[in-house]
Amino acid sequence: MSVQEQIEAKLRAALSPELLEVENQLHLHAGHAGSPNSGESHFRVTLKVEALNALSRVERYRKVHAILQAELDGPVHALSLNFVTD
């Protein structure tokens, strides 16, 4: 399973999002210092989860980071989060 598929599966299982988009953005960071050049290290995640709306922005980030801790400790170098609240 690819890193992108792992991210999608974990977020679906933990949050049951109404909207989930995971975009591999490695092409935007080619040659970036510290990038592992694995092909799957930079991601942008867009999420719409009604249950997260009651949380502060910081709490939302912490929740997603906790779900994806193994990926963040391993292959994921950068993770951008976009929460849709409407």
C-alpha positions in Angstrom: 0.0 0.0 0.0 1.4 3.4 -0.9 1.9 6.2 1.7 -1.0 8.1 0.1 -3.3 5.1 0.4 -2.2 4.6 4.0 -3.1 8.2 4.8 -6.5 8.0 3.1 -7.3 4.7 4.9 -6.3 5.9 8.3 -8.3 9.1 8.0 -11.4 7.4 6.7 -11.3 4.8 9.4 -10.7 7.3 12.2 -12.9 10.2 11.1 -15.4 9.1 8.5 -15.0 12.3 6.6 -17.7 13.8 4.3 -14.8 14.9 2.1 -11.3 13.6 1.9 -8.7 14.6 -0.7 -5.0 13.5 -0.4 -2.7 15.1 -2.9 0.9 14.1 -3.4 2.8 17.4 -3.7 6.3 16.1 -4.1 6.6 17.7 -7.5 6.4 21.1 -5.8 9.4 20.3 -3.6 11.8 18.7 -6.0 15.4 19.2 -4.8 14.1 20.6 -1.5 16.7 20.2 1.3 15.7 17.4 3.6 13.3 15.8 1.2 13.9 12.1 1.2 13.2 11.8 -2.6 11.0 8.8 -2.0 8.2 10.0 -4.3 5.8 10.1 -1.4 6.9 12.6 1.2 4.9 15.8 0.7 1.1 15.8 1.0 -1.8 18.2 1.1 -4.9 16.8 2.8 -8.3 18.4 2.5 -10.9 17.2 5.0 -14.5 17.9 5.9 -15.5 16.2 9.1 -18.5 17.6 11.0 -17.2 16.2 14.3 -14.0 18.4 14.0 -15.9 21.6 13.7 -16.3 21.9 17.4 -12.6 21.8 17.9 -10.1 24.7 17.7 -7.8 24.8 14.7 -4.9 23.6 16.9 -7.0 20.7 18.2 -7.9 19.7 14.7 -4.3 19.6 13.6 -3.3 17.6 16.8 -6.0 15.1 16.1 -4.9 14.5 12.5 -1.3 14.4 13.5 -2.0 11.8 16.1 -3.8 9.6 13.6 -0.9 9.9 11.1 1.9 9.7 13.7 3.6 6.7 12.1 3.6 8.4 8.7 4.9 11.6 10.1 7.6 9.8 12.0 8.6 7.9 8.9 8.1 8.7 5.2 6.1 11.9 5.4 8.4 15.0 5.4 5.6 17.6 5.0 1.9 17.6 5.6 -0.4 20.5 4.7 -3.9 20.3 6.2 -7.0 22.2 4.9 -10.2 21.8 6.9 -13.5 22.6 5.2 -16.1 23.7 7.7 -19.1 24.9 5.7 
